[in-house]
Amino acid sequence: MQEIRVAWLFGLHESQAGEPTAGGIWFPDNEANRRQLEIIVEAGNDACGSGTHWLEERTA
């Protein structure tokens, strides 16, 4: 199964515990999830600069 998540430059965001992170929660790669995460990537790049956020993929 393919999974996707929003990834970002390490340290740009923090976990609830205040630790630097480099990516969010993994979701199944389907049309609805991909579209929602693409919107988040676009918003992140608008807020933090071009290329700071992207979609990451993996096989689970």
MIMAR-341275 format. One record per residue: z, y, x of N, C-alpha, C, CB in turn. Coordinates in pm, whole numbers, plus 50000, padded with zeros to 5 digits. Glycine has a CB too. Example, Ala and Ser with C-alpha at 12.3 -4.5 7.8 and 13.67 -1.06 7.14 Angstrom:
residues 2
507804943151319507804955051230507804967051320509054955351131;507084977551285507144989451367507875000351290505724994051408;
This chain:
residues 60
500004988250084500005000050000500005012450089501225000049904;499225022350051499195035050122500255044350064497795041550113;500915051850153501885061850113501555075150180503315057350150;501985085950116501765099450169503045107550157500595106450093;503135117750241504245127150233503805140350293505505121650305;504565150750264504365163650328505075163250462504895175450238;504375167050566504955168050701504845182650746504225158350802;505705186250842505705199950892506175199951037506615209050805;506025211251100506475212651238507965209551245506195226951291;508355201351345509755197351360510665209551367509945188751486;511715209251285512685219951285512375231351190512815225351421;511215231151128510855241851034511745241250911509375240650994;512125229250870513025227050757514175218150803512275220550635;515255218150726516445210250760516805200850645517635219450793;517485189950679518045180950579519235187650512518445167350643;519765181250409520965186550344522135187550440521345177850224;522135179050542523205179150641522975189750750523325165450706;521865197050741521575207450840520845202750963522825213850881;520365190250962519625184751077518145188351066519805169251084;517495192051175516055194951172515275182551128515565199651310;514225184651051513385173751002511915176751030513605171450851;511075166651013509635168351035508805163050919509225161451164;509455159050809508695153850696509585150650579507935141550736;508935149350463509655146750340509645132150301509085154950229;509895129650176509985116250119508575110450103510725116449984;508455097550130507185090550113506955087149966507145077650198;505705088949918505305085849781504085076749784504995098849702;503925068349681502685060549672501485070049668502715051349546;500425066449738499225074749742498375072049618498405072149872;498525080749520497685080249401497225094449371498445073849279;496315095849277495705108749250496735119449214494705107549139;497685116149127498685125949083499595130149198499525120248968;500115120549273501005123849385500265131849492501595111149447;499035127949523498275134949625498055149549584496915127949649;497675151849460497435165649415498715173949423496885165649271;499835168349379501095175749383501505179049527502215167749315;501345169449616501705171949756500745181649823501745158849833;499465181449784498515191249839498915205349799497085188149789;499435207049678499905220149634501085224649719500295219849484;501995215449748503155218649832502715222249974504135206749836;501755214950029501225217950162500635232050164500155207550204;499845235150063499225248450055500295259350049498305249349932;501325257349968502395267249957503155268550089503365263449843;503415257350155504105257750284503315265350388504385243750332;502005263050391501155270150487501065284950454499765264050489;501065288350326501075302550286502365309350331500895303950133;503485302350317504785308150348505095308450498505865300550276;504675297950570505105296250709503995297650813505745282950725;502755298350766501635299750858500695287850852502145301550998;499455290550881498415280350877498725268950973497055286550912;498585256550925498775244851009500225240451026498215247551141;501165247050958502565243250972502925231350883503455255050938;502145228850778502375217850685501085209950666502905223150548;501185196850646500025188350625500455175550553499335184950760;499475167950506499755154850446499725144350555498745151450334;500725135850555500805124650648500625111750567502175124650727;499925101950625499655089350557500165077650639498145087750529;500555066950569500945054550638500665042750545502455054950680;500575031050606500475018650531501865012550528499425008850594;502355009850409503715004450394503664989450371504455011250278;
